[in-house]
Every structure is written in C-alpha cells, then in structure tokens.
Amino acid sequence: MPVIARFYGILIKMYFSQSEHGVPHFHAVYGDFNGVFSIETLEMIEGDLPARSQRLVKEWGAQYQN
C-alpha cells in the first residue's frame, strides 16, 4: 500500500483503485496503532489510533478531501 503522506510520525496509506480494496478509505499508522478512515466523512471506521492522532488525521483529511 503506497504511503501518500507523513506528518508527526503518522503515515497515511491508500490504495488508488476501489477494486483493490473496497469502500473509499485511507489507513493511518502511528507506531503500533492503526486507523481506517472514511474519505467521505473522515470518521474512523475501525482501529485503535489514539484520540490526538485521530484529530491530526482528520485535520489532514479535511485539507485534501476533495
């Protein structure tokens, strides 16, 4: 899965084709923590990412959502 962004130790990864990986979403990885975020709502669908990291990922997502 390609890394598309890095900030504050958080990696954002995403497949580019829906046929490869289902519903449009991206993955955020911070150390041993992971989160899967919906592109449409920016809500965490699954994972155990800490609250502060979730907030940073949502702020990043809001900038690039379109």
Biopython code that builds the backbone (N, CA, C, O; Angstrom):
import numpy as np
from Bio.PDB.StructureBuilder import StructureBuilder

atoms = [
    (1, "MET", "N", (0.859, -1.169, 0.000)),
    (1, "MET", "CA", (0.000, 0.000, 0.000)),
    (1, "MET", "C", (0.904, 1.229, 0.000)),
    (1, "MET", "O", (1.741, 1.373, 0.891)),
    (2, "PRO", "N", (0.753, 2.114, -0.976)),
    (2, "PRO", "CA", (1.631, 3.288, -1.073)),
    (2, "PRO", "C", (1.388, 4.305, 0.045)),
    (2, "PRO", "O", (0.248, 4.547, 0.443)),
    (3, "VAL", "N", (2.473, 4.894, 0.540)),
    (3, "VAL", "CA", (2.390, 5.982, 1.522)),
    (3, "VAL", "C", (2.171, 7.268, 0.742)),
    (3, "VAL", "O", (2.944, 7.592, -0.160)),
    (4, "ILE", "N", (1.101, 8.013, 1.092)),
    (4, "ILE", "CA", (0.810, 9.258, 0.377)),
    (4, "ILE", "C", (1.110, 10.500, 1.200)),
    (4, "ILE", "O", (1.155, 11.603, 0.656)),
    (5, "ALA", "N", (1.321, 10.335, 2.531)),
    (5, "ALA", "CA", (1.663, 11.490, 3.367)),
    (5, "ALA", "C", (2.336, 11.002, 4.647)),
    (5, "ALA", "O", (2.125, 9.872, 5.087)),
    (6, "ARG", "N", (3.149, 11.877, 5.234)),
    (6, "ARG", "CA", (3.807, 11.629, 6.517)),
    (6, "ARG", "C", (3.813, 12.937, 7.299)),
    (6, "ARG", "O", (4.200, 13.979, 6.770)),
    (7, "PHE", "N", (3.386, 12.884, 8.552)),
    (7, "PHE", "CA", (3.433, 14.064, 9.420)),
    (7, "PHE", "C", (3.339, 13.619, 10.872)),
    (7, "PHE", "O", (2.584, 12.700, 11.188)),
    (8, "TYR", "N", (4.087, 14.251, 11.750)),
    (8, "TYR", "CA", (4.108, 13.963, 13.182)),
    (8, "TYR", "C", (4.212, 12.467, 13.490)),
    (8, "TYR", "O", (3.615, 11.989, 14.455)),
    (9, "GLY", "N", (4.962, 11.733, 12.680)),
    (9, "GLY", "CA", (5.131, 10.304, 12.905)),
    (9, "GLY", "C", (3.971, 9.451, 12.412)),
    (9, "GLY", "O", (3.964, 8.238, 12.619)),
    (10, "ILE", "N", (2.998, 10.068, 11.765)),
    (10, "ILE", "CA", (1.824, 9.372, 11.240)),
    (10, "ILE", "C", (2.029, 9.128, 9.750)),
    (10, "ILE", "O", (2.408, 10.037, 9.012)),
    (11, "LEU", "N", (1.777, 7.899, 9.313)),
    (11, "LEU", "CA", (1.831, 7.568, 7.889)),
    (11, "LEU", "C", (0.411, 7.414, 7.376)),
    (11, "LEU", "O", (-0.415, 6.760, 8.012)),
    (12, "ILE", "N", (0.124, 8.009, 6.233)),
    (12, "ILE", "CA", (-1.172, 7.855, 5.576)),
    (12, "ILE", "C", (-0.943, 6.979, 4.347)),
    (12, "ILE", "O", (-0.105, 7.284, 3.498)),
    (13, "LYS", "N", (-1.706, 5.885, 4.265)),
    (13, "LYS", "CA", (-1.565, 4.940, 3.155)),
    (13, "LYS", "C", (-2.915, 4.764, 2.479)),
    (13, "LYS", "O", (-3.959, 4.839, 3.127)),
    (14, "MET", "N", (-2.886, 4.527, 1.158)),
    (14, "MET", "CA", (-4.151, 4.366, 0.452)),
    (14, "MET", "C", (-3.943, 3.617, -0.851)),
    (14, "MET", "O", (-2.968, 3.848, -1.566)),
    (15, "TYR", "N", (-4.869, 2.717, -1.153)),
    (15, "TYR", "CA", (-4.937, 2.109, -2.475)),
    (15, "TYR", "C", (-5.653, 3.098, -3.381)),
    (15, "TYR", "O", (-6.496, 3.860, -2.908)),
    (16, "PHE", "N", (-5.340, 3.104, -4.660)),
    (16, "PHE", "CA", (-5.914, 4.074, -5.578)),
    (16, "PHE", "C", (-7.071, 3.526, -6.394)),
    (16, "PHE", "O", (-7.784, 4.298, -7.035)),
    (17, "SER", "N", (-7.276, 2.220, -6.390)),
    (17, "SER", "CA", (-8.356, 1.617, -7.165)),
    (17, "SER", "C", (-9.349, 0.954, -6.215)),
    (17, "SER", "O", (-8.953, 0.149, -5.372)),
    (18, "GLN", "N", (-10.624, 1.282, -6.340)),
    (18, "GLN", "CA", (-11.635, 0.679, -5.467)),
    (18, "GLN", "C", (-11.656, -0.829, -5.602)),
    (18, "GLN", "O", (-11.913, -1.530, -4.623)),
    (19, "SER", "N", (-11.391, -1.347, -6.793)),
    (19, "SER", "CA", (-11.425, -2.788, -6.996)),
    (19, "SER", "C", (-10.349, -3.492, -6.174)),
    (19, "SER", "O", (-10.469, -4.684, -5.893)),
    (20, "GLU", "N", (-9.307, -2.773, -5.790)),
    (20, "GLU", "CA", (-8.233, -3.358, -4.996)),
    (20, "GLU", "C", (-8.610, -3.515, -3.530)),
    (20, "GLU", "O", (-8.130, -4.434, -2.867)),
    (21, "HIS", "N", (-9.454, -2.640, -3.018)),
    (21, "HIS", "CA", (-9.583, -2.604, -1.560)),
    (21, "HIS", "C", (-10.945, -2.136, -1.061)),
    (21, "HIS", "O", (-11.017, -1.641, 0.064)),
    (22, "GLY", "N", (-12.021, -2.259, -1.817)),
    (22, "GLY", "CA", (-13.364, -1.966, -1.317)),
    (22, "GLY", "C", (-13.734, -0.498, -1.254)),
    (22, "GLY", "O", (-13.366, 0.287, -2.127)),
    (23, "VAL", "N", (-14.467, -0.136, -0.205)),
    (23, "VAL", "CA", (-15.026, 1.204, 0.001)),
    (23, "VAL", "C", (-13.912, 2.255, 0.086)),
    (23, "VAL", "O", (-12.852, 1.966, 0.641)),
    (24, "PRO", "N", (-14.123, 3.470, -0.449)),
    (24, "PRO", "CA", (-13.084, 4.510, -0.405)),
    (24, "PRO", "C", (-12.695, 4.876, 1.033)),
    (24, "PRO", "O", (-13.521, 5.366, 1.804)),
    (25, "HIS", "N", (-11.457, 4.636, 1.371)),
    (25, "HIS", "CA", (-10.948, 4.930, 2.711)),
    (25, "HIS", "C", (-9.431, 5.039, 2.642)),
    (25, "HIS", "O", (-8.814, 4.725, 1.624)),
    (26, "PHE", "N", (-8.845, 5.489, 3.745)),
    (26, "PHE", "CA", (-7.392, 5.505, 3.843)),
    (26, "PHE", "C", (-6.995, 4.985, 5.214)),
    (26, "PHE", "O", (-7.796, 4.970, 6.148)),
    (27, "HIS", "N", (-5.750, 4.561, 5.313)),
    (27, "HIS", "CA", (-5.218, 3.999, 6.541)),
    (27, "HIS", "C", (-4.251, 4.997, 7.167)),
    (27, "HIS", "O", (-3.476, 5.643, 6.462)),
    (28, "ALA", "N", (-4.298, 5.121, 8.490)),
    (28, "ALA", "CA", (-3.338, 5.939, 9.220)),
    (28, "ALA", "C", (-2.597, 5.020, 10.184)),
    (28, "ALA", "O", (-3.216, 4.239, 10.906)),
    (29, "VAL", "N", (-1.273, 5.117, 10.191)),
    (29, "VAL", "CA", (-0.441, 4.277, 11.044)),
    (29, "VAL", "C", (0.428, 5.188, 11.900)),
    (29, "VAL", "O", (1.105, 6.082, 11.392)),
    (30, "TYR", "N", (0.395, 4.946, 13.208)),
    (30, "TYR", "CA", (1.207, 5.716, 14.151)),
    (30, "TYR", "C", (1.833, 4.718, 15.115)),
    (30, "TYR", "O", (1.185, 4.275, 16.063)),
    (31, "GLY", "N", (3.084, 4.367, 14.876)),
    (31, "GLY", "CA", (3.735, 3.343, 15.688)),
    (31, "GLY", "C", (3.012, 2.016, 15.535)),
    (31, "GLY", "O", (2.859, 1.501, 14.427)),
    (32, "ASP", "N", (2.568, 1.467, 16.669)),
    (32, "ASP", "CA", (1.830, 0.197, 16.654)),
    (32, "ASP", "C", (0.330, 0.404, 16.496)),
    (32, "ASP", "O", (-0.422, -0.571, 16.472)),
    (33, "PHE", "N", (-0.119, 1.639, 16.390)),
    (33, "PHE", "CA", (-1.549, 1.946, 16.284)),
    (33, "PHE", "C", (-1.954, 2.102, 14.823)),
    (33, "PHE", "O", (-1.168, 2.559, 13.992)),
    (34, "ASN", "N", (-3.184, 1.718, 14.525)),
    (34, "ASN", "CA", (-3.716, 1.808, 13.159)),
    (34, "ASN", "C", (-5.132, 2.358, 13.191)),
    (34, "ASN", "O", (-5.862, 2.169, 14.164)),
    (35, "GLY", "N", (-5.509, 3.032, 12.131)),
    (35, "GLY", "CA", (-6.881, 3.501, 11.973)),
    (35, "GLY", "C", (-7.264, 3.482, 10.509)),
    (35, "GLY", "O", (-6.439, 3.739, 9.633)),
    (36, "VAL", "N", (-8.528, 3.176, 10.254)),
    (36, "VAL", "CA", (-9.076, 3.202, 8.901)),
    (36, "VAL", "C", (-10.129, 4.298, 8.882)),
    (36, "VAL", "O", (-11.062, 4.277, 9.684)),
    (37, "PHE", "N", (-9.985, 5.266, 7.961)),
    (37, "PHE", "CA", (-10.859, 6.433, 7.924)),
    (37, "PHE", "C", (-11.643, 6.490, 6.621)),
    (37, "PHE", "O", (-11.097, 6.239, 5.546)),
    (38, "SER", "N", (-12.918, 6.819, 6.723)),
    (38, "SER", "CA", (-13.760, 7.033, 5.547)),
    (38, "SER", "C", (-13.332, 8.322, 4.862)),
    (38, "SER", "O", (-13.114, 9.333, 5.531)),
    (39, "ILE", "N", (-13.209, 8.303, 3.545)),
    (39, "ILE", "CA", (-12.862, 9.523, 2.815)),
    (39, "ILE", "C", (-14.028, 10.502, 2.832)),
    (39, "ILE", "O", (-13.813, 11.711, 2.916)),
    (40, "GLU", "N", (-15.259, 10.003, 2.753)),
    (40, "GLU", "CA", (-16.436, 10.880, 2.718)),
    (40, "GLU", "C", (-16.676, 11.615, 4.025)),
    (40, "GLU", "O", (-16.924, 12.821, 4.016)),
    (41, "THR", "N", (-16.604, 10.901, 5.169)),
    (41, "THR", "CA", (-16.963, 11.505, 6.457)),
    (41, "THR", "C", (-15.763, 11.832, 7.337)),
    (41, "THR", "O", (-15.889, 12.588, 8.300)),
    (42, "LEU", "N", (-14.594, 11.267, 7.015)),
    (42, "LEU", "CA", (-13.367, 11.395, 7.800)),
    (42, "LEU", "C", (-13.493, 10.782, 9.199)),
    (42, "LEU", "O", (-12.669, 11.057, 10.071)),
    (43, "GLU", "N", (-14.505, 9.966, 9.414)),
    (43, "GLU", "CA", (-14.650, 9.259, 10.687)),
    (43, "GLU", "C", (-13.808, 7.995, 10.650)),
    (43, "GLU", "O", (-13.631, 7.386, 9.594)),
    (44, "MET", "N", (-13.285, 7.600, 11.817)),
    (44, "MET", "CA", (-12.524, 6.371, 11.891)),
    (44, "MET", "C", (-13.491, 5.185, 11.864)),
    (44, "MET", "O", (-14.349, 5.059, 12.738)),
    (45, "ILE", "N", (-13.351, 4.327, 10.873)),
    (45, "ILE", "CA", (-14.224, 3.175, 10.688)),
    (45, "ILE", "C", (-13.818, 2.040, 11.628)),
    (45, "ILE", "O", (-14.668, 1.366, 12.210)),
    (46, "GLU", "N", (-12.521, 1.843, 11.764)),
    (46, "GLU", "CA", (-12.014, 0.817, 12.677)),
    (46, "GLU", "C", (-10.593, 1.165, 13.069)),
    (46, "GLU", "O", (-9.924, 1.948, 12.395)),
    (47, "GLY", "N", (-10.142, 0.583, 14.154)),
    (47, "GLY", "CA", (-8.763, 0.796, 14.569)),
    (47, "GLY", "C", (-8.640, 1.230, 16.014)),
    (47, "GLY", "O", (-9.628, 1.342, 16.740)),
    (48, "ASP", "N", (-7.393, 1.473, 16.415)),
    (48, "ASP", "CA", (-7.095, 1.832, 17.798)),
    (48, "ASP", "C", (-6.207, 3.075, 17.900)),
    (48, "ASP", "O", (-5.455, 3.230, 18.862)),
    (49, "LEU", "N", (-6.298, 3.946, 16.912)),
    (49, "LEU", "CA", (-5.489, 5.160, 16.878)),
    (49, "LEU", "C", (-5.861, 6.061, 18.066)),
    (49, "LEU", "O", (-7.047, 6.271, 18.319)),
    (50, "PRO", "N", (-4.875, 6.596, 18.798)),
    (50, "PRO", "CA", (-5.169, 7.493, 19.919)),
    (50, "PRO", "C", (-5.942, 8.743, 19.468)),
    (50, "PRO", "O", (-5.861, 9.149, 18.309)),
    (51, "ALA", "N", (-6.678, 9.331, 20.386)),
    (51, "ALA", "CA", (-7.553, 10.478, 20.092)),
    (51, "ALA", "C", (-6.781, 11.642, 19.462)),
    (51, "ALA", "O", (-7.266, 12.248, 18.506)),
    (52, "ARG", "N", (-5.599, 11.963, 19.975)),
    (52, "ARG", "CA", (-4.823, 13.088, 19.421)),
    (52, "ARG", "C", (-4.432, 12.803, 17.975)),
    (52, "ARG", "O", (-4.520, 13.684, 17.120)),
    (53, "SER", "N", (-4.008, 11.590, 17.706)),
    (53, "SER", "CA", (-3.636, 11.215, 16.339)),
    (53, "SER", "C", (-4.852, 11.239, 15.421)),
    (53, "SER", "O", (-4.748, 11.648, 14.264)),
    (54, "GLN", "N", (-6.003, 10.803, 15.927)),
    (54, "GLN", "CA", (-7.238, 10.863, 15.135)),
    (54, "GLN", "C", (-7.540, 12.294, 14.731)),
    (54, "GLN", "O", (-7.901, 12.562, 13.586)),
    (55, "ARG", "N", (-7.392, 13.206, 15.672)),
    (55, "ARG", "CA", (-7.666, 14.622, 15.397)),
    (55, "ARG", "C", (-6.724, 15.155, 14.312)),
    (55, "ARG", "O", (-7.165, 15.861, 13.405)),
    (56, "LEU", "N", (-5.440, 14.824, 14.399)),
    (56, "LEU", "CA", (-4.474, 15.271, 13.392)),
    (56, "LEU", "C", (-4.787, 14.682, 12.017)),
    (56, "LEU", "O", (-4.661, 15.366, 11.001)),
    (57, "VAL", "N", (-5.192, 13.416, 11.987)),
    (57, "VAL", "CA", (-5.532, 12.769, 10.717)),
    (57, "VAL", "C", (-6.772, 13.414, 10.110)),
    (57, "VAL", "O", (-6.823, 13.636, 8.900)),
    (58, "LYS", "N", (-7.773, 13.719, 10.937)),
    (58, "LYS", "CA", (-8.996, 14.362, 10.427)),
    (58, "LYS", "C", (-8.697, 15.761, 9.891)),
    (58, "LYS", "O", (-9.263, 16.168, 8.877)),
    (59, "GLU", "N", (-7.813, 16.499, 10.563)),
    (59, "GLU", "CA", (-7.421, 17.827, 10.071)),
    (59, "GLU", "C", (-6.711, 17.697, 8.721)),
    (59, "GLU", "O", (-6.980, 18.467, 7.799)),
    (60, "TRP", "N", (-5.801, 16.719, 8.609)),
    (60, "TRP", "CA", (-5.124, 16.485, 7.341)),
    (60, "TRP", "C", (-6.138, 16.111, 6.262)),
    (60, "TRP", "O", (-6.093, 16.634, 5.149)),
    (61, "GLY", "N", (-7.046, 15.207, 6.597)),
    (61, "GLY", "CA", (-8.059, 14.747, 5.643)),
    (61, "GLY", "C", (-8.943, 15.860, 5.138)),
    (61, "GLY", "O", (-9.299, 15.884, 3.960)),
    (62, "ALA", "N", (-9.306, 16.787, 6.013)),
    (62, "ALA", "CA", (-10.166, 17.903, 5.630)),
    (62, "ALA", "C", (-9.479, 18.787, 4.574)),
    (62, "ALA", "O", (-10.148, 19.350, 3.707)),
    (63, "GLN", "N", (-8.161, 18.905, 4.650)),
    (63, "GLN", "CA", (-7.417, 19.716, 3.678)),
    (63, "GLN", "C", (-7.397, 19.083, 2.299)),
    (63, "GLN", "O", (-7.358, 19.790, 1.293)),
    (64, "TYR", "N", (-7.423, 17.754, 2.241)),
    (64, "TYR", "CA", (-7.243, 17.047, 0.967)),
    (64, "TYR", "C", (-8.472, 16.227, 0.546)),
    (64, "TYR", "O", (-8.389, 15.440, -0.397)),
    (65, "GLN", "N", (-9.581, 16.398, 1.215)),
    (65, "GLN", "CA", (-10.764, 15.582, 0.983)),
    (65, "GLN", "C", (-11.259, 15.655, -0.454)),
    (65, "GLN", "O", (-11.637, 14.626, -1.014)),
    (66, "ASN", "N", (-11.270, 16.805, -1.057)),
    (66, "ASN", "CA", (-11.762, 16.937, -2.429)),
    (66, "ASN", "C", (-10.858, 16.219, -3.393)),
    (66, "ASN", "O", (-11.114, 16.220, -4.597)),
]
sb = StructureBuilder()
sb.init_structure("model")
sb.init_model(0)
sb.init_chain("A")
sb.init_seg("    ")
for serial, (resi, resn, name, xyz) in enumerate(atoms, 1):
    if name == "N":
        sb.init_residue(resn, " ", resi, " ")
    sb.init_atom(name, np.array(xyz, "f"), 0.0, 1.0, " ", f" {name:<3s}", serial, name[0])
structure = sb.get_structure()
